[in-house]
């Protein structure tokens, strides 16, 4: 089988390493991929958002199955365009991808179908949004409606910060047209939980839960990032919580999308908060999370490609989806200065024995050398029977990877370990 993976980050590298295990896979192509992915797939210099270019390549190369993972191409209709040419895909079509593409849509969906989430209001008029803020309790959450590289959310601690957030989104266009409509919602408190799930539109099969670490610095300080590390499973996601989420959130969401004529197939990501009143949805993503994928897939014992194909064909109910009972930890190694300004072009070196555990996100190949080309450069993952051991092993592996301005948090998994030891 010839497989095409659309995307070029650490998440895609994790997917590629997992599907390589399937003996029927003969070739894997990545559009655009990156310097690290080039070790495991043939990288093709076509942007993930170049739908026309991707379809042309897929047809000419006679791709048997395509896996579309980033949000932008999904929301642009990449799955639709490939499917029209007879190429089966993993991922939702454009109509279903709106669950991430528009926060206003997803909030209205939850309201209509009684799925627990934060109270909210939607605004297209900046002055009305500013007036509304004066009635709100602080802190408050301001979200750009559309896609914003995972950065379109501002938590304002006071009225001045809230007003600045609205003005910068709606007037200053810091997120482009994504901020022309904003969602203002109540600030929820509690532990955050990420649950990725496989779904064929009829049944939903949650993957192992995970805990992300968004802040750039230790002790959850510094700027918000795309994620500095993850652990799985999340100790706050108990059997009782999982049961409640399945009954009140997961199944109702799949059924709601189907009822709206937007049947969702692929990976639906549930960003949850365990509030004093029970689990609530913070956000939906229409794809695998990054870097959650880098801890979830290493714990998958069933065949990933077989599961993906089952979501496409509608046979997920009769397909085995089994995860290890162990734990995983991923530490992101970033360029010093991320998520603000940082230097690129440093050579990356790693010991041979850790290569299978490294998922490259921001690197390019030049004259046979792997050089840094992004903020989040790579993720280093370890699995073990216990979370404590997985964390320890991950940091031991990190010591065997180096580049010029490498920075990483030293406390990934600390909160989870405190919970397990409590």
Order of alpha helices (4+ residues) and beta strands (2+ residues): beta-alpha-beta-beta-alpha-beta-alpha-alpha-beta-alpha-alpha-beta-alpha-beta-beta-alpha-beta-beta-beta-beta-beta-beta-beta-alpha-alpha-beta-beta-alpha-alpha-beta-beta-beta-beta-beta-beta-alpha-beta-beta-alpha
